[in-house]
Amino acid sequence: MKRIRKKPSAVFLINDENGAMLCNDGLWRNGVTFGNVKGCLKTWRKAGFARLAARKLGLKKWTIKFAYAGETILSNGRIEKAKY
């Protein structure tokens, strides 16, 4: 039987040194908003783009988080699973 992999609906980057998340305007924030404005959380569709951004920014320690369909990203970076 072949294993089916789920693709993440959002991938985002966290700086491990201070716990801040990268936003669309290039700034790091601990509490983020969501939407289409500049201060919102920067998300990607694939982890490779987040890894490339972390290397370009010169981060020493970072975490890439994945959010899948039905999950919610909170403003502090935690991911809550859907309660069915």
C-alpha positions as CSV (number, residue, x, y, z in Angstrom):
1,M,0.0,0.0,0.0
2,K,1.4,3.4,-1.0
3,R,1.6,6.1,1.7
4,I,-0.1,9.3,0.7
5,R,1.6,12.5,1.9
6,K,-0.4,15.5,2.8
7,K,1.0,18.8,1.5
8,P,1.1,21.7,4.0
9,S,-1.2,24.6,3.4
10,A,1.2,27.0,5.1
11,V,4.9,27.0,6.1
12,F,6.4,29.7,8.2
13,L,9.7,30.6,9.9
14,I,10.5,31.1,13.6
15,N,13.8,32.5,14.9
16,D,14.8,30.3,17.8
17,E,16.9,32.9,19.5
18,N,14.0,35.2,20.4
19,G,10.9,33.2,19.3
20,A,9.9,35.9,16.7
21,M,8.2,35.1,13.4
22,L,9.1,36.6,10.0
23,C,6.5,38.9,8.6
24,N,5.8,40.1,5.0
25,D,7.6,43.4,5.6
26,G,10.8,41.7,6.6
27,L,10.5,42.4,10.4
28,W,10.4,39.9,13.2
29,R,7.4,39.9,15.5
30,N,6.3,37.9,18.5
31,G,2.6,38.5,18.0
32,V,1.6,38.4,14.3
33,T,-1.5,39.2,12.4
34,F,-3.0,37.5,9.4
35,G,-4.2,38.8,6.0
36,N,-2.7,40.7,3.1
37,V,-1.1,43.7,4.8
38,K,2.7,44.2,5.2
39,G,2.8,43.3,8.9
40,C,1.2,39.8,8.5
41,L,2.9,36.5,8.9
42,K,5.1,35.5,5.9
43,T,4.0,32.0,4.7
44,W,5.3,29.8,1.9
45,R,3.9,26.7,0.3
46,K,7.1,24.6,0.5
47,A,9.8,24.3,3.2
48,G,12.6,24.9,0.8
49,F,11.6,28.6,0.4
50,A,11.6,29.1,4.2
51,R,15.0,27.4,4.5
52,L,16.4,29.7,1.8
53,A,15.0,32.8,3.5
54,A,16.6,31.7,6.8
55,R,20.0,31.3,5.2
56,K,19.7,34.6,3.3
57,L,18.8,36.4,6.6
58,G,21.9,34.8,8.3
59,L,20.0,33.0,11.0
60,K,22.0,30.6,13.2
61,K,19.0,28.7,14.7
62,W,15.6,28.6,13.2
63,T,12.4,26.4,13.1
64,I,10.2,25.8,10.2
65,K,6.6,25.0,11.2
66,F,4.0,23.4,9.0
67,A,0.2,24.0,9.1
68,Y,-2.1,21.5,7.3
69,A,-5.7,21.9,6.1
70,G,-8.0,22.1,9.1
71,E,-5.4,23.5,11.5
72,T,-5.3,27.0,12.8
73,I,-2.1,29.2,13.3
74,L,-2.4,31.3,16.4
75,S,-0.8,34.8,16.8
76,N,2.0,33.4,19.0
77,G,3.0,30.7,16.4
78,R,1.3,27.7,18.0
79,I,-0.7,25.4,15.7
80,E,-4.1,24.1,16.9
81,K,-5.5,20.9,15.4
82,A,-9.1,20.9,14.3
83,K,-11.5,19.4,16.8
84,Y,-14.0,17.2,15.1
